[in-house]
C-alpha cells in the first residue's frame, strides 16, 4: 500500500495544476486518472481541440474573404478534413504529453485507473488501495443532455463527437446557444455547413451583458448562423442517418421540426462524480449534484476536498486551476485566496467575446450608481488594418469612486485584452488608472485605454 500526503482524483486543469503545486510545496503527491492521457476534458476533448479547429477555420475564412484585398492572389485552399483532424489531434498530443513531462519533473505519481474512495484517507484504483492524508476530488464534468434526446456521438453528438465527425455535415442543428454551441457552430459554419441554433431562452449566451449578447448575435447571423430563440426542444429522432429535432415555441406553444445531418447537444455540463462512492461516505451534495464545500474546499467529511466543475461556480478550466493551487496551498499550511469577482470568461469565436466582473444588468438590479465607458474597434487603427473593426470595449465603473466594476469586450483578441482589466480590478484600480497608462500604438489594447478614457472626459478617437 503506497502512502501520500495528498491524492488528487482527476488530471484535468484543477487536478494536474493542484498536484504540481502541492509537489512544489514539498508534499508527496499522487494523481489518479483513468484516461490514456492527462489533461482531462479540457485538453483531450474540450478547450484545446476546439481552439485548434477554431483557428484552422478562421484561417480558411481569411483566405476566402480577405486575402485578395491584401494582394494575396490565388485560389482559396480546399479543406482536407482528415488532415485538419490530424492537426487537431497533434495539438492535443503536444499538450497532454507536456503535462506528463511536468508530472515527472515535479515527482507527481500518475496513478492510472479510475478511483473510488472506500473510506476517508483511502483511494482504491483497480485492486490497489492507496493511503492519503488528504484527498482532493477534481473529477470534472460531463455533457448534460435533455429528456427525449439520445446521444450516439455519430448523428446526435456532444462536443466530444463534434470534434471527430467522419465528414463535414451539410446541415447542423445546435441545441443551446451557450459558449460550446456557438464556438463549434461557428467552426462548421465556416466549413460550409448550414447551422441552425435552437435556444430555450430569449437571448443567446445566458448571463452575458445584454448589449454584448445582442451585438454578438447580429455578428454570428452575418456569418450564416440561424437562430430560433424561446424554443423548448421536445426530442430528437434519427432515421436513415438524419436527425429530426422537434421543438415548441414558448410564445405560442406551437410545435416545429427541423432536420439535419448532425445535431450538436450543447445544453451545458454536469459534475462527474459517479463511482467515487460519495453517497456511501456521506459527502453532502447540492440539489444540482455538486459537492458542498467550505471556503477552504473541504467537504463535510474530514480529509476530503473538492474543486473545479464538481463544486459551485462557473465551469471554467482557469477557475479550476486557481482552486487547484489554492487547495494545495491550504493543505500545505498556507492561506490562499481566490477572488471570484475577477474570473474572466471568454468565447473563442471570431470575433472573440470576453467579460469580467459585473454586467449592467447586475448593477441595475443592485441599484448601484455606475458609469459606462465604450469604445468601438472601428476607431482602432490596428483593428481596421486587420479586418477586425467590428465590436467594442465596454468598461463599467463606480459613479462616485471610478473603481472598475466590470468589463465586456467583443472584438479581436478579446480573450487576451480582458486580462489587463482583470489585473486592474485585482488591485482595485479606477478607470482613470487605466486611462493614464501608456499603451503602445498601434495595438488592439489601445481600445481598452480609450474605453477607460470614455469613463472620464471622453475617448480621443471616437
ABEGO torsion letter per residue (X at the ends): XBBBABBBBEABAAAAAAAAAAAAAGBBBBBBBABABBGEAAAAABAAAAAAAAAAAAAAAAAAAAAAAAGBBEBBBBBBAAAAAAAAAAAAAAAAAAAAAAAAAAGBBBBBEBBBBABBGBBBBEABBBBBABBBBAAEBBBBBBBGBBBAGAABBBAAAAAABABBBABBBBBEABAAAAAAAAAAAAAGBBBBBBBABABBGBGBBAAAAAAAAAAAAAAGBBBBBGBBBAEBBBBGGBBBBBBBBAAAGBBBBBBBABBBBBAEBBBBABGAGAAAAGBBBBAAGBBBBBAAGBBABBGBBBBEAABBEBBBAAAAAAAAAAAAAAAAGBBBBBBAABBBBBBABOBBBBBBEBBAAAAAAAGBBBBBBBBBAAABAAAAAAGAABEBBBBBBBAAAGBBABBBBBEBGAAAAAAAAAAAAAAGBBAAAAAABBBBOBBAAAAAAAAAAAABAEBAAX
